Amino acid sequence: MYIQSNLMAPAVATASMVAAALADPLIPLMWRRSLIQVLSALCFGEQDDVTEACQETARGCKWSLYEEIGSGRMIDAAAYAFELLTAFPEEKEGSGSSRRGSG
């Protein structure tokens, strides 16, 4: 699979469709990795305005990404989910405070 980093406006609609698909528990496991990989590629493109819009869309499915990491179903899907969550500075800060609060 190849997604060019020079994103165009349809990338935002694609990110929305991918985020919605990730929220569906009936999506086959083998497709989840590819969906997260596509979302990650869309969120790290070269056009700042399109990339920011895709990241905002991905923020809407952050709990699906956390669920993928915690489930242990597919290590590479979890790795893509983790990489994607690192794009959100507020998640980096929040994860540190939740670890401190739980210990």
MMTF fields as JSON, N, C-alpha, C and O atoms, coordinates in Angstrom:
{
  "mmtfVersion": "1.0.0",
  "mmtfProducer": "UNKNOWN",
  "numBonds": 411,
  "numAtoms": 412,
  "numGroups": 103,
  "numChains": 1,
  "numModels": 1,
  "chainsPerModel": [1],
  "groupsPerChain": [103],
  "chainIdList": ["A"],
  "bondAtomList": [4, 2, 8, 6, 12, 10, 16, 14, 20, 18, 24, 22, 28, 26, 32, 30, 36, 34, 40, 38, 44, 42, 48, 46, 52, 50, 56, 54, 60, 58, 64, 62, 68, 66, 72, 70, 76, 74, 80, 78, 84, 82, 88, 86, 92, 90, 96, 94, 100, 98, 104, 102, 108, 106, 112, 110, 116, 114, 120, 118, 124, 122, 128, 126, 132, 130, 136, 134, 140, 138, 144, 142, 148, 146, 152, 150, 156, 154, 160, 158, 164, 162, 168, 166, 172, 170, 176, 174, 180, 178, 184, 182, 188, 186, 192, 190, 196, 194, 200, 198, 204, 202, 208, 206, 212, 210, 216, 214, 220, 218, 224, 222, 228, 226, 232, 230, 236, 234, 240, 238, 244, 242, 248, 246, 252, 250, 256, 254, 260, 258, 264, 262, 268, 266, 272, 270, 276, 274, 280, 278, 284, 282, 288, 286, 292, 290, 296, 294, 300, 298, 304, 302, 308, 306, 312, 310, 316, 314, 320, 318, 324, 322, 328, 326, 332, 330, 336, 334, 340, 338, 344, 342, 348, 346, 352, 350, 356, 354, 360, 358, 364, 362, 368, 366, 372, 370, 376, 374, 380, 378, 384, 382, 388, 386, 392, 390, 396, 394, 400, 398, 404, 402, 408, 406],
  "bondOrderList": [1, 1, 1, 1, 1, 1, 1, 1, 1, 1, 1, 1, 1, 1, 1, 1, 1, 1, 1, 1, 1, 1, 1, 1, 1, 1, 1, 1, 1, 1, 1, 1, 1, 1, 1, 1, 1, 1, 1, 1, 1, 1, 1, 1, 1, 1, 1, 1, 1, 1, 1, 1, 1, 1, 1, 1, 1, 1, 1, 1, 1, 1, 1, 1, 1, 1, 1, 1, 1, 1, 1, 1, 1, 1, 1, 1, 1, 1, 1, 1, 1, 1, 1, 1, 1, 1, 1, 1, 1, 1, 1, 1, 1, 1, 1, 1, 1, 1, 1, 1, 1, 1],
  "groupList": [{"groupName": "MET", "atomNameList": ["N", "CA", "C", "O"], "elementList": ["N", "C", "C", "O"], "formalChargeList": [0, 0, 0, 0], "bondAtomList": [1, 0, 2, 1, 3, 2], "bondOrderList": [1, 1, 2], "singleLetterCode": "M", "chemCompType": "L-PEPTIDE LINKING"}, {"groupName": "TYR", "atomNameList": ["N", "CA", "C", "O"], "elementList": ["N", "C", "C", "O"], "formalChargeList": [0, 0, 0, 0], "bondAtomList": [1, 0, 2, 1, 3, 2], "bondOrderList": [1, 1, 2], "singleLetterCode": "Y", "chemCompType": "L-PEPTIDE LINKING"}, {"groupName": "ILE", "atomNameList": ["N", "CA", "C", "O"], "elementList": ["N", "C", "C", "O"], "formalChargeList": [0, 0, 0, 0], "bondAtomList": [1, 0, 2, 1, 3, 2], "bondOrderList": [1, 1, 2], "singleLetterCode": "I", "chemCompType": "L-PEPTIDE LINKING"}, {"groupName": "GLN", "atomNameList": ["N", "CA", "C", "O"], "elementList": ["N", "C", "C", "O"], "formalChargeList": [0, 0, 0, 0], "bondAtomList": [1, 0, 2, 1, 3, 2], "bondOrderList": [1, 1, 2], "singleLetterCode": "Q", "chemCompType": "L-PEPTIDE LINKING"}, {"groupName": "SER", "atomNameList": ["N", "CA", "C", "O"], "elementList": ["N", "C", "C", "O"], "formalChargeList": [0, 0, 0, 0], "bondAtomList": [1, 0, 2, 1, 3, 2], "bondOrderList": [1, 1, 2], "singleLetterCode": "S", "chemCompType": "L-PEPTIDE LINKING"}, {"groupName": "ASN", "atomNameList": ["N", "CA", "C", "O"], "elementList": ["N", "C", "C", "O"], "formalChargeList": [0, 0, 0, 0], "bondAtomList": [1, 0, 2, 1, 3, 2], "bondOrderList": [1, 1, 2], "singleLetterCode": "N", "chemCompType": "L-PEPTIDE LINKING"}, {"groupName": "LEU", "atomNameList": ["N", "CA", "C", "O"], "elementList": ["N", "C", "C", "O"], "formalChargeList": [0, 0, 0, 0], "bondAtomList": [1, 0, 2, 1, 3, 2], "bondOrderList": [1, 1, 2], "singleLetterCode": "L", "chemCompType": "L-PEPTIDE LINKING"}, {"groupName": "ALA", "atomNameList": ["N", "CA", "C", "O"], "elementList": ["N", "C", "C", "O"], "formalChargeList": [0, 0, 0, 0], "bondAtomList": [1, 0, 2, 1, 3, 2], "bondOrderList": [1, 1, 2], "singleLetterCode": "A", "chemCompType": "L-PEPTIDE LINKING"}, {"groupName": "PRO", "atomNameList": ["N", "CA", "C", "O"], "elementList": ["N", "C", "C", "O"], "formalChargeList": [0, 0, 0, 0], "bondAtomList": [1, 0, 2, 1, 3, 2], "bondOrderList": [1, 1, 2], "singleLetterCode": "P", "chemCompType": "L-PEPTIDE LINKING"}, {"groupName": "VAL", "atomNameList": ["N", "CA", "C", "O"], "elementList": ["N", "C", "C", "O"], "formalChargeList": [0, 0, 0, 0], "bondAtomList": [1, 0, 2, 1, 3, 2], "bondOrderList": [1, 1, 2], "singleLetterCode": "V", "chemCompType": "L-PEPTIDE LINKING"}, {"groupName": "THR", "atomNameList": ["N", "CA", "C", "O"], "elementList": ["N", "C", "C", "O"], "formalChargeList": [0, 0, 0, 0], "bondAtomList": [1, 0, 2, 1, 3, 2], "bondOrderList": [1, 1, 2], "singleLetterCode": "T", "chemCompType": "L-PEPTIDE LINKING"}, {"groupName": "ASP", "atomNameList": ["N", "CA", "C", "O"], "elementList": ["N", "C", "C", "O"], "formalChargeList": [0, 0, 0, 0], "bondAtomList": [1, 0, 2, 1, 3, 2], "bondOrderList": [1, 1, 2], "singleLetterCode": "D", "chemCompType": "L-PEPTIDE LINKING"}, {"groupName": "TRP", "atomNameList": ["N", "CA", "C", "O"], "elementList": ["N", "C", "C", "O"], "formalChargeList": [0, 0, 0, 0], "bondAtomList": [1, 0, 2, 1, 3, 2], "bondOrderList": [1, 1, 2], "singleLetterCode": "W", "chemCompType": "L-PEPTIDE LINKING"}, {"groupName": "ARG", "atomNameList": ["N", "CA", "C", "O"], "elementList": ["N", "C", "C", "O"], "formalChargeList": [0, 0, 0, 0], "bondAtomList": [1, 0, 2, 1, 3, 2], "bondOrderList": [1, 1, 2], "singleLetterCode": "R", "chemCompType": "L-PEPTIDE LINKING"}, {"groupName": "CYS", "atomNameList": ["N", "CA", "C", "O"], "elementList": ["N", "C", "C", "O"], "formalChargeList": [0, 0, 0, 0], "bondAtomList": [1, 0, 2, 1, 3, 2], "bondOrderList": [1, 1, 2], "singleLetterCode": "C", "chemCompType": "L-PEPTIDE LINKING"}, {"groupName": "PHE", "atomNameList": ["N", "CA", "C", "O"], "elementList": ["N", "C", "C", "O"], "formalChargeList": [0, 0, 0, 0], "bondAtomList": [1, 0, 2, 1, 3, 2], "bondOrderList": [1, 1, 2], "singleLetterCode": "F", "chemCompType": "L-PEPTIDE LINKING"}, {"groupName": "GLY", "atomNameList": ["N", "CA", "C", "O"], "elementList": ["N", "C", "C", "O"], "formalChargeList": [0, 0, 0, 0], "bondAtomList": [1, 0, 2, 1, 3, 2], "bondOrderList": [1, 1, 2], "singleLetterCode": "G", "chemCompType": "PEPTIDE LINKING"}, {"groupName": "GLU", "atomNameList": ["N", "CA", "C", "O"], "elementList": ["N", "C", "C", "O"], "formalChargeList": [0, 0, 0, 0], "bondAtomList": [1, 0, 2, 1, 3, 2], "bondOrderList": [1, 1, 2], "singleLetterCode": "E", "chemCompType": "L-PEPTIDE LINKING"}, {"groupName": "LYS", "atomNameList": ["N", "CA", "C", "O"], "elementList": ["N", "C", "C", "O"], "formalChargeList": [0, 0, 0, 0], "bondAtomList": [1, 0, 2, 1, 3, 2], "bondOrderList": [1, 1, 2], "singleLetterCode": "K", "chemCompType": "L-PEPTIDE LINKING"}],
  "groupTypeList": [0, 1, 2, 3, 4, 5, 6, 0, 7, 8, 7, 9, 7, 10, 7, 4, 0, 9, 7, 7, 7, 6, 7, 11, 8, 6, 2, 8, 6, 0, 12, 13, 13, 4, 6, 2, 3, 9, 6, 4, 7, 6, 14, 15, 16, 17, 3, 11, 11, 9, 10, 17, 7, 14, 3, 17, 10, 7, 13, 16, 14, 18, 12, 4, 6, 1, 17, 17, 2, 16, 4, 16, 13, 0, 2, 11, 7, 7, 7, 1, 7, 15, 17, 6, 6, 10, 7, 15, 8, 17, 17, 18, 17, 16, 4, 16, 4, 4, 13, 13, 16, 4, 16],
  "groupIdList": [1, 2, 3, 4, 5, 6, 7, 8, 9, 10, 11, 12, 13, 14, 15, 16, 17, 18, 19, 20, 21, 22, 23, 24, 25, 26, 27, 28, 29, 30, 31, 32, 33, 34, 35, 36, 37, 38, 39, 40, 41, 42, 43, 44, 45, 46, 47, 48, 49, 50, 51, 52, 53, 54, 55, 56, 57, 58, 59, 60, 61, 62, 63, 64, 65, 66, 67, 68, 69, 70, 71, 72, 73, 74, 75, 76, 77, 78, 79, 80, 81, 82, 83, 84, 85, 86, 87, 88, 89, 90, 91, 92, 93, 94, 95, 96, 97, 98, 99, 100, 101, 102, 103],
  "secStructList": [7, 7, 7, 7, 1, 1, 7, 7, 6, 2, 2, 2, 2, 2, 2, 2, 2, 2, 2, 2, 2, 2, 6, 7, 6, 6, 1, 7, 2, 2, 2, 2, 2, 2, 2, 2, 2, 2, 2, 2, 2, 2, 2, 6, 7, 1, 7, 2, 2, 2, 2, 2, 2, 2, 2, 2, 2, 2, 2, 6, 6, 2, 2, 2, 2, 2, 2, 2, 2, 2, 2, 7, 1, 7, 2, 2, 2, 2, 2, 2, 2, 2, 2, 2, 2, 6, 6, 7, 2, 2, 2, 2, 2, 2, 2, 2, 2, 2, 2, 2, 2, 2, 7],
  "xCoordList": [0.847, 0.0, 0.895, 1.898, 0.522, 1.281, 0.326, -0.618, 0.577, -0.158, 0.885, 1.787, 0.766, 1.748, 1.604, 0.512, 2.686, 2.662, 2.136, 1.861, 1.992, 1.444, -0.084, -0.683, -0.701, -2.132, -2.989, -2.592, -4.145, -5.132, -6.366, -6.456, -7.303, -8.504, -9.287, -9.813, -9.4, -10.143, -9.552, -10.212, -8.328, -7.708, -8.51, -8.585, -9.107, -9.88, -11.126, -11.448, -11.818, -12.984, -12.571, -13.28, -11.436, -10.93, -10.621, -10.946, -9.996, -9.696, -10.975, -11.008, -12.012, -13.298, -13.888, -14.408, -13.807, -14.335, -13.53, -14.098, -12.222, -11.372, -11.653, -11.746, -11.788, -12.085, -13.419, -13.545, -14.401, -15.707, -15.6, -16.228, -14.817, -14.645, -13.965, -14.31, -13.007, -12.318, -13.251, -13.019, -14.284, -15.242, -16.181, -16.866, -16.215, -17.106, -16.424, -15.411, -16.952, -16.312, -16.402, -15.731, -17.209, -17.361, -16.34, -16.308, -15.506, -14.462, -13.498, -12.998, -13.229, -12.324, -10.95, -10.422, -10.402, -9.12, -8.027, -7.215, -8.002, -6.937, -7.015, -6.016, -8.154, -8.291, -7.95, -7.612, -8.031, -7.798, -6.385, -6.193, -5.407, -4.032, -3.906, -3.284, -4.488, -4.414, -5.144, -4.674, -6.287, -7.03, -6.228, -6.181, -5.603, -4.798, -3.575, -3.163, -3.0, -1.856, -2.244, -1.495, -3.401, -3.877, -4.109, -3.686, -4.776, -5.037, -3.732, -3.621, -2.755, -1.452, -0.792, -0.25, -0.835, -0.247, -0.929, -0.274, -2.238, -2.978, -2.659, -2.736, -2.311, -2.049, -0.615, -0.29, 0.242, 1.637, 2.044, 3.187, 1.113, 1.388, 2.167, 2.534, 2.413, 3.232, 2.435, 2.995, 1.163, 0.361, -0.202, -1.055, 0.287, -0.073, -1.569, -2.086, -2.283, -3.718, -4.489, -5.378, -4.154, -4.822, -4.417, -5.256, -3.139, -2.65, -3.329, -3.737, -3.455, -4.108, -5.574, -6.072, -6.256, -7.652, -7.76, -8.68, -6.83, -6.827, -6.522, -7.118, -5.603, -5.286, -6.485, -6.739, -7.213, -8.414, -9.445, -10.109, -9.574, -10.468, -9.987, -10.79, -8.692, -8.135, -8.317, -8.477, -8.295, -8.547, -9.923, -10.124, -10.857, -12.203, -12.275, -13.255, -11.251, -11.264, -10.13, -9.698, -9.645, -8.496, -8.795, -7.888, -10.037, -10.345, -10.29, -9.97, -10.597, -10.428, -8.943, -8.571, -8.103, -6.655, -6.128, -5.329, -6.574, -6.176, -6.637, -5.906, -7.853, -8.395, -7.548, -7.314, -7.092, -6.245, -4.924, -4.433, -4.353, -3.101, -3.319, -2.529, -4.382, -4.635, -5.115, -4.99, -5.66, -6.255, -5.217, -5.476, -4.053, -3.028, -3.342, -2.72, -4.308, -4.707, -3.645, -3.32, -3.107, -2.094, -1.038, -1.343, 0.191, 1.259, 1.52, 1.782, 1.453, 1.728, 0.586, 0.835, -0.652, -1.77, -1.614, -1.873, -1.189, -0.956, 0.181, 0.122, 1.209, 2.338, 1.898, 2.283, 1.095, 0.581, -0.318, -0.263, -1.137, -2.024, -1.2, -1.511, -0.157, 0.705, 1.382, 1.421, 1.912, 2.555, 1.581, 1.939, 0.374, -0.634, -0.958, -1.105, -1.071, -1.371, -0.249, -0.499, 0.972, 2.081, 1.962, 2.665, 1.091, 0.87, 0.078, -0.025, -0.484, -1.33, -0.603, -0.537, -0.05, 0.712, -0.094, 0.467, -1.383, -2.198, -2.277, -2.467, -2.133, -2.145, -0.837, -0.83, 0.265, 1.55, 1.51, 1.938, 0.991, 0.902, -0.077, 0.203, -1.223, -2.249, -1.816, -2.172, -1.057, -0.644, 0.337, 0.337, 1.162, 2.092, 1.371, 1.721, 0.362, -0.34, -1.206, -1.387, -1.75, -2.576, -1.713, -2.154, -0.479, 0.416, 0.791, 0.841, 1.056, 1.42, 0.264, 0.465, -0.965, -2.124, -2.494, -3.138, -2.106, -2.507, -1.522, -1.819, -0.376, 0.648, 0.795, 1.633],
  "yCoordList": [-1.17, 0.0, 1.237, 1.294, 2.209, 3.446, 4.624, 4.677, 5.559, 6.821, 7.915, 7.991, 8.758, 9.82, 10.831, 11.011, 11.483, 12.451, 13.81, 14.662, 14.029, 15.271, 15.148, 14.788, 15.442, 15.214, 16.274, 17.434, 15.863, 16.749, 16.798, 16.054, 17.659, 17.854, 16.561, 16.419, 15.618, 14.387, 13.562, 12.663, 13.861, 13.129, 13.28, 12.342, 14.44, 14.679, 13.79, 13.2, 13.691, 12.805, 11.347, 10.571, 10.981, 9.618, 9.336, 8.264, 10.296, 10.131, 9.948, 9.151, 10.67, 10.528, 9.133, 8.53, 8.632, 7.295, 6.222, 5.265, 6.384, 5.416, 5.449, 4.398, 6.648, 6.771, 6.107, 5.436, 6.293, 5.666, 4.142, 3.429, 3.651, 2.204, 1.617, 0.516, 2.334, 1.841, 1.743, 0.939, 2.544, 2.507, 1.307, 0.981, 0.656, -0.487, -1.767, -2.17, -2.411, -3.627, -4.816, -5.826, -4.71, -5.813, -5.786, -6.695, -4.743, -4.677, -5.833, -5.992, -6.642, -7.777, -7.344, -6.301, -8.153, -7.873, -7.594, -6.689, -8.355, -8.176, -6.811, -6.359, -6.155, -4.842, -3.71, -2.615, -3.944, -2.872, -2.3, -1.087, -3.172, -2.711, -1.781, -0.724, -2.166, -1.336, -0.014, 1.027, -0.053, 1.184, 2.153, 3.349, 1.642, 2.505, 3.012, 4.157, 2.173, 2.589, 3.724, 4.688, 3.611, 4.665, 5.959, 7.031, 5.86, 7.048, 7.712, 8.938, 6.898, 7.435, 8.174, 9.263, 7.596, 8.252, 9.578, 10.548, 9.623, 10.866, 11.936, 13.13, 11.523, 12.48, 12.982, 13.879, 12.421, 12.862, 13.31, 13.108, 13.917, 14.388, 15.69, 16.222, 16.192, 17.393, 18.695, 19.739, 18.668, 19.895, 20.134, 19.386, 21.188, 21.427, 21.533, 20.951, 22.268, 22.454, 21.137, 20.86, 20.334, 19.04, 18.081, 17.357, 18.074, 17.214, 17.546, 16.641, 18.826, 19.233, 18.8, 18.358, 18.918, 18.489, 16.972, 16.49, 16.226, 14.767, 14.395, 13.463, 15.115, 14.862, 15.159, 14.438, 16.205, 16.527, 15.407, 15.056, 14.861, 13.719, 12.519, 11.837, 12.258, 11.12, 11.292, 10.304, 12.517, 12.748, 12.215, 11.774, 12.263, 11.774, 10.273, 9.768, 9.548, 8.09, 7.641, 6.49, 8.538, 8.185, 7.007, 6.237, 6.852, 5.727, 4.411, 3.376, 4.432, 3.226, 2.882, 1.708, 3.908, 3.678, 3.121, 2.184, 3.695, 3.162, 1.718, 0.878, 1.438, 0.082, -0.889, -2.022, -0.442, -1.298, -1.599, -2.726, -0.609, -0.82, -1.795, -2.718, -1.587, -2.407, -3.807, -4.689, -4.036, -5.34, -6.442, -7.606, -6.079, -7.074, -7.993, -9.046, -7.605, -8.466, -8.53, -9.607, -7.376, -7.318, -6.298, -5.121, -6.748, -5.872, -4.73, -3.607, -4.991, -3.916, -2.904, -1.718, -3.337, -2.387, -1.509, -0.307, -2.11, -1.347, -0.351, 0.767, -0.748, 0.157, 1.362, 2.493, 1.126, 2.244, 3.144, 4.367, 2.549, 3.33, 4.195, 5.369, 3.622, 4.379, 5.529, 6.654, 5.247, 6.287, 7.433, 8.608, 7.068, 8.076, 8.916, 10.134, 8.284, 9.033, 9.99, 10.989, 9.71, 10.62, 11.933, 12.893, 11.99, 13.237, 14.243, 15.412, 13.785, 14.639, 14.979, 14.15, 16.201, 16.567, 16.411, 16.057, 16.668, 16.56, 15.114, 14.878, 14.157, 12.749, 12.367, 11.549, 12.954, 12.689, 13.174, 12.47, 14.387, 14.957, 14.173, 13.893, 13.818, 13.101, 11.72, 11.273, 11.025, 9.671, 9.688, 8.765, 10.7, 10.795, 11.062, 10.488, 11.935, 12.243, 11.08, 10.886, 10.295, 9.156, 8.061, 7.348, 7.923, 6.939, 7.357, 6.525, 8.648, 9.12, 8.942, 8.571, 9.205, 9.125, 7.706, 7.49, 6.733, 5.359, 4.637, 3.542, 5.216, 4.494, 4.883, 4.329],
  "zCoordList": [0.0, 0.0, 0.0, 0.712, -0.797, -0.878, -0.875, -1.664, 0.01, 0.034, -0.056, 0.779, -1.061, -1.213, -0.087, 0.453, 0.265, 1.357, 0.919, 1.763, -0.38, -0.901, -0.898, -1.912, 0.227, 0.414, -0.27, -0.389, -0.707, -1.324, -0.43, 0.547, -0.756, 0.061, 0.326, 1.43, -0.605, -0.31, 0.839, 1.361, 1.227, 2.332, 3.617, 4.411, 3.831, 5.054, 5.071, 6.102, 3.953, 3.873, 4.051, 4.692, 3.491, 3.649, 5.117, 5.627, 5.793, 7.218, 8.025, 8.963, 7.673, 8.37, 8.167, 9.107, 6.951, 6.674, 7.409, 7.935, 7.441, 8.135, 9.639, 10.273, 10.213, 11.644, 11.977, 13.001, 11.12, 11.343, 11.258, 12.041, 10.321, 10.189, 11.423, 11.853, 11.994, 13.183, 14.39, 15.293, 14.404, 15.515, 15.427, 16.397, 14.275, 14.071, 14.551, 13.979, 15.581, 16.097, 15.135, 15.346, 14.097, 13.148, 12.009, 11.181, 11.969, 10.941, 11.186, 12.3, 10.164, 10.355, 10.869, 10.482, 11.728, 12.361, 11.337, 11.528, 10.265, 9.271, 8.58, 8.022, 8.603, 7.967, 8.916, 8.466, 10.211, 11.178, 11.051, 11.123, 10.864, 10.717, 9.523, 9.621, 8.4, 7.198, 7.386, 6.929, 8.055, 8.297, 9.158, 8.873, 10.202, 11.072, 10.321, 10.503, 9.486, 8.675, 7.72, 7.566, 7.088, 6.188, 6.972, 6.54, 8.116, 8.925, 9.357, 9.361, 9.718, 10.105, 8.944, 9.133, 7.754, 6.579, 6.295, 5.913, 6.479, 6.227, 7.272, 6.982, 8.454, 9.537, 9.563, 10.341, 8.731, 8.692, 7.294, 6.885, 6.559, 5.207, 5.196, 6.243, 3.998, 3.824, 3.847, 4.182, 3.506, 3.492, 4.885, 5.363, 5.528, 6.928, 7.156, 8.11, 6.296, 6.525, 6.398, 7.203, 5.4, 5.225, 6.334, 6.871, 6.676, 7.751, 9.072, 9.799, 9.391, 10.638, 10.658, 11.694, 9.546, 9.476, 9.656, 10.317, 9.073, 9.25, 10.698, 11.238, 11.326, 12.732, 13.622, 14.587, 13.305, 14.086, 13.962, 14.938, 12.786, 12.583, 13.388, 14.024, 13.366, 14.1, 15.611, 16.327, 16.094, 17.518, 17.923, 19.055, 16.985, 17.261, 17.455, 18.003, 17.014, 17.197, 18.109, 18.04, 18.959, 19.793, 20.721, 21.04, 21.156, 22.04, 21.283, 21.868, 19.996, 19.178, 19.06, 19.041, 18.982, 18.906, 20.221, 20.225, 21.341, 22.649, 22.808, 23.333, 22.35, 22.446, 21.634, 22.054, 20.477, 19.631, 20.333, 20.272, 20.991, 21.718, 22.874, 23.074, 23.623, 24.805, 24.513, 25.363, 23.334, 23.032, 22.829, 23.134, 22.318, 22.052, 20.881, 20.737, 20.035, 18.912, 17.828, 17.328, 17.468, 16.398, 16.801, 16.991, 16.928, 17.394, 16.413, 16.842, 15.107, 14.159, 14.107, 13.888, 14.302, 14.38, 15.612, 15.561, 16.719, 17.95, 17.755, 18.267, 17.023, 16.768, 15.942, 16.239, 14.908, 14.108, 14.959, 14.838, 15.811, 16.677, 17.621, 17.82, 18.201, 19.11, 18.374, 18.873, 17.194, 16.389, 16.106, 16.179, 15.792, 15.493, 16.721, 16.616, 17.873, 19.102, 19.478, 20.152, 19.063, 19.371, 18.613, 18.931, 17.623, 16.885, 17.711, 17.342, 18.834, 19.66, 20.954, 21.861, 21.052, 22.248, 23.542, 24.579, 23.488, 24.703, 25.199, 26.393, 24.3, 24.704, 25.384, 26.303, 24.939, 25.585, 27.027, 27.942, 27.221, 28.563, 29.422, 30.587, 28.851, 29.599, 30.016, 31.106, 29.183, 29.535, 30.69, 31.505, 30.781, 31.9, 33.218, 34.249, 33.183, 34.416, 34.866, 36.068, 33.932, 34.345, 34.952, 35.853, 34.459, 35.068, 36.48, 37.386, 36.669, 38.014, 38.965, 40.121, 38.494, 39.357, 39.727, 40.753, 38.919, 39.177, 40.087, 40.564, 40.333, 41.088, 42.465, 43.177]
}
